Amino acid sequence: MVRRKKRDPKKGTGKKPKGSGRRLYTDENPKDTVRIKFATVKNARATVRKVKRVRKSYARKIQILTVGEQRAKVMGKKSVAKVFKSAKAGLRRARNAKKTKKKRFKT
């Protein structure tokens, strides 16, 4: 009896297929990926600019910046982590300002 290896699905299912060499968090759509650079403060600022202009939801932007912040912290790059943290705070301020502005116009 010959066993056939199951092929990986084309679209992401969120799980690694049994017997597959793929890891859990595979990048199913690489065109949609936002690359994070955090080697220097300059790289971090460039990443923040990219995240702010990309068409993603607020939650996804916060998630991307959090990943950058956490990785920088683990590597001991406090100044880089601070750049990501302040960018998250800026996004939150902008979103809250937008919400309060909407609220004022409703009433």
Helices and strands as residue ranges (DSSP letters): G 30-32, H 41-53, H 58-74, H 78-106
